[in-house]
Amino acid sequence: MVEGLLMSPFDGSREAERSLATFTAEWITHLQSSVELHAEPNVRSGHVNLNQQAWHEVAVLKFLHQRFILGRADLTVYQRGQARLIERLVLGFSAWLEDEDDASRAPRRLLDLVELAAQDMLTLRRESPELLDAVDEPSLLRKAQGRGIIDYVASLTDAQATSLDGLLAGTSERLWDAGQGL
């Protein structure tokens, strides 16, 4: 890792990008080849794990990622902003779907995802109710609504999420054409 990734600083050049891509591809291949299958795993393990060397390498990668990527203030500011944007979208779509007058005018894809989740929840209640913590229909439909909203928001690109956030807040300057991609 030190020789392959950390020897020279990343300067954003094509050569640096290529070097990073090569390093990443080699590490992915290495980790894939380190997967072991166990017919009778240890009680504290599973049937599929990494060999011991690769497990320690992943632990080092996690430390480096935490220390040098996730710990950066500039990324933290961005992540906090994204978290708030996602929260506003989820709450905004939830309020929209709970509005009796406007729920039917919600984005078609959102309504389809909620309906699909509701069908799945009701099927699960019928076939395996022991897997659900709540089996009454109103609770299941509320969970299905949440699942549909989460699936809808998760499918958005960053640009779409930002645009929709502005539209739901009423602050978008592109009122008429911005909502066409819903």
C-alpha positions as CSV (number, residue, x, y, z in Angstrom):
1,M,0.0,0.0,0.0
2,V,2.7,2.4,0.9
3,E,4.7,1.7,-2.2
4,G,1.6,1.5,-4.5
5,L,-0.4,4.4,-3.2
6,L,1.4,6.6,-0.8
7,M,4.8,7.1,-2.4
8,S,3.8,10.2,-4.4
9,P,1.1,12.7,-3.5
10,F,-2.1,12.7,-5.5
11,D,-2.0,15.8,-7.8
12,G,-5.1,15.2,-9.8
13,S,-3.2,14.5,-13.0
14,R,-4.1,11.8,-15.5
15,E,-1.1,9.8,-14.4
16,A,-2.1,10.1,-10.8
17,E,-5.7,9.1,-11.7
18,R,-4.4,6.1,-13.7
19,S,-2.1,5.1,-10.8
20,L,-4.9,5.2,-8.3
21,A,-7.2,3.2,-10.7
22,T,-4.5,0.6,-11.1
23,F,-3.9,0.4,-7.4
24,T,-7.6,0.1,-6.7
25,A,-8.1,-2.6,-9.3
26,E,-5.2,-4.6,-8.0
27,W,-6.5,-4.4,-4.4
28,I,-10.0,-5.4,-5.3
29,T,-8.6,-8.4,-7.2
30,H,-6.3,-9.3,-4.2
31,L,-9.2,-9.0,-1.7
32,Q,-11.5,-11.1,-4.0
33,S,-8.9,-13.8,-4.2
34,S,-8.6,-13.7,-0.4
35,V,-12.2,-14.9,0.2
36,E,-12.5,-18.2,2.0
37,L,-15.5,-20.5,2.2
38,H,-16.0,-22.6,5.4
39,A,-18.5,-25.5,5.5
40,E,-18.4,-25.4,9.3
41,P,-17.4,-21.9,10.5
42,N,-16.4,-20.8,13.9
43,V,-19.4,-19.8,16.1
44,R,-18.2,-16.2,15.9
45,S,-17.7,-16.2,12.2
46,G,-19.6,-16.9,9.0
47,H,-19.4,-19.3,6.1
48,V,-17.6,-16.6,4.0
49,N,-14.7,-14.5,5.2
50,L,-11.4,-13.0,4.2
51,N,-8.2,-14.9,5.1
52,Q,-6.3,-13.6,8.1
53,Q,-3.8,-11.5,6.1
54,A,-6.5,-9.8,4.0
55,W,-8.6,-9.2,7.2
56,H,-5.7,-7.2,8.7
57,E,-5.2,-5.3,5.4
58,V,-8.8,-4.3,5.4
59,A,-8.4,-3.1,9.0
60,V,-5.5,-0.9,7.9
61,L,-7.5,0.4,5.0
62,K,-10.4,1.2,7.3
63,F,-8.1,3.1,9.6
64,L,-6.6,5.1,6.7
65,H,-10.0,5.9,5.3
66,Q,-11.3,7.0,8.7
67,R,-8.2,9.1,9.5
68,F,-7.4,10.6,6.1
69,I,-10.8,10.7,4.3
70,L,-13.7,10.7,6.7
71,G,-11.9,12.8,9.2
72,R,-11.4,15.8,6.8
73,A,-13.4,18.8,7.8
74,D,-14.1,19.8,4.2
75,L,-15.8,16.4,3.6
76,T,-17.6,16.5,6.9
77,V,-19.2,19.8,6.0
78,Y,-20.4,18.3,2.7
79,Q,-21.6,15.1,4.4
80,R,-23.5,17.1,7.0
81,G,-25.1,19.2,4.3
82,Q,-26.1,16.0,2.4
83,A,-27.6,14.5,5.5
84,R,-29.7,17.5,6.1
85,L,-30.8,17.6,2.5
86,I,-31.8,14.0,2.6
87,E,-33.7,14.5,5.8
88,R,-35.6,17.5,4.3
89,L,-36.5,15.4,1.2
90,V,-37.7,12.4,3.2
91,L,-39.8,14.7,5.5
92,G,-41.1,16.7,2.6
93,F,-42.2,13.7,0.6
94,S,-43.7,12.2,3.7
95,A,-45.8,15.3,4.3
96,W,-46.8,15.4,0.7
97,L,-48.0,11.8,0.8
98,E,-50.0,12.5,4.0
99,D,-51.7,15.5,2.5
100,E,-55.1,14.1,1.4
101,D,-55.6,16.9,-1.2
102,D,-52.1,16.6,-2.8
103,A,-51.0,13.0,-2.3
104,S,-52.3,11.8,-5.7
105,R,-50.2,14.5,-7.4
106,A,-46.9,13.2,-6.0
107,P,-44.3,12.0,-8.5
108,R,-45.6,8.9,-10.3
109,R,-42.4,6.9,-9.5
110,L,-42.7,7.7,-5.8
111,L,-46.3,6.5,-5.8
112,D,-45.3,3.4,-7.6
113,L,-42.5,2.6,-5.1
114,V,-44.8,3.1,-2.2
115,E,-47.4,0.8,-3.8
116,L,-44.8,-1.8,-4.5
117,A,-43.6,-1.7,-0.9
118,A,-47.1,-1.9,0.4
119,Q,-47.8,-5.0,-1.8
120,D,-44.5,-6.6,-0.5
121,M,-45.4,-5.8,3.2
122,L,-48.9,-7.2,2.8
123,T,-47.6,-10.3,1.1
124,L,-45.0,-10.7,3.9
125,R,-47.8,-10.3,6.5
126,R,-49.8,-13.0,4.8
127,E,-46.9,-15.5,4.2
128,S,-44.5,-14.9,7.2
129,P,-46.1,-12.6,9.8
130,E,-43.4,-13.7,12.4
131,L,-40.9,-11.6,10.4
132,L,-42.8,-8.4,11.1
133,D,-42.8,-6.4,14.3
134,A,-46.2,-4.9,13.5
135,V,-48.9,-6.7,11.6
136,D,-51.8,-4.3,11.6
137,E,-52.5,-2.8,8.2
138,P,-52.1,0.9,9.1
139,S,-48.6,0.3,10.6
140,L,-47.6,-1.8,7.6
141,L,-48.8,0.9,5.1
142,R,-46.9,3.6,7.1
143,K,-43.7,1.4,6.9
144,A,-44.3,0.9,3.2
145,Q,-44.6,4.6,2.7
146,G,-41.3,5.1,4.4
147,R,-39.7,2.4,2.3
148,G,-41.0,3.9,-0.9
149,I,-39.8,7.3,0.0
150,I,-36.4,6.0,1.0
151,D,-36.1,4.1,-2.3
152,Y,-37.2,7.2,-4.2
153,V,-34.7,9.5,-2.5
154,A,-31.9,6.9,-2.8
155,S,-32.5,6.7,-6.6
156,L,-31.8,10.5,-7.1
157,T,-28.5,11.9,-8.3
158,D,-27.0,14.6,-6.2
159,A,-28.1,17.2,-8.7
160,Q,-31.7,15.8,-8.7
161,A,-31.8,15.8,-4.9
162,T,-30.6,19.4,-4.7
163,S,-33.1,20.5,-7.3
164,L,-36.0,18.7,-5.6
165,D,-35.0,20.1,-2.2
166,G,-35.3,23.6,-3.7
167,L,-38.6,22.8,-5.3
168,L,-40.1,21.3,-2.2
169,A,-38.9,24.4,-0.2
170,G,-40.3,26.7,-2.8
171,T,-37.0,28.4,-3.4
172,S,-36.2,27.1,-6.9
173,E,-35.8,29.7,-9.6
174,R,-36.7,27.1,-12.2
175,L,-40.3,26.6,-11.1
176,W,-41.9,25.4,-14.3
177,D,-39.2,23.2,-15.9
178,A,-37.4,21.9,-12.9
179,G,-40.2,19.5,-11.8
180,Q,-40.5,17.8,-15.1
181,G,-38.0,15.1,-14.2
182,L,-39.9,13.9,-11.2
